[in-house]
């Protein structure tokens, strides 16, 4: 069931990336989290995470966001 949910959320356009990231974090869906983070292609987009939901994210997801930020800087 979890795999089907991850697959659905990865492909649907009816759920925002922020909501998907929040769900991935809450239910520890690492594939979905990685997919969501890969969709952010600019630092400005990542900044929206920090202003919207960053404080609510787990430490693991915060670390993944920081790693994605470093990837975009390079």
C-alpha positions, 0 to 999 in steps of 0.5 A, a space after each residue: 500500500 505504501 508503495 502505491 501511495 508513493 507512486 501516486 503522490 509522485 505523479 499526481 499534479 493535484 497535490 502541491 510539492 510542499 504538501 507532498 514533502 510534508 506527507 513524505 516527511 510525516 510518514 517517512 517516505 524516502 523515495 517521495 521525499 527525494 522525488 519532491 526535492 529533485 523537483 526544486 531546481 532553483 534556490 528561490 524554490 527551496 526558499 519557499 520550503 524554509 518560509 512555509 513548512 521548514 520548522 515542521 519538518 523532521 531533522 532528516 528532511 531538514 538535512 535533505 533540504 540543506 543537501 539539495 541547497 548545496 547541490 543547487 549552489 554548486 
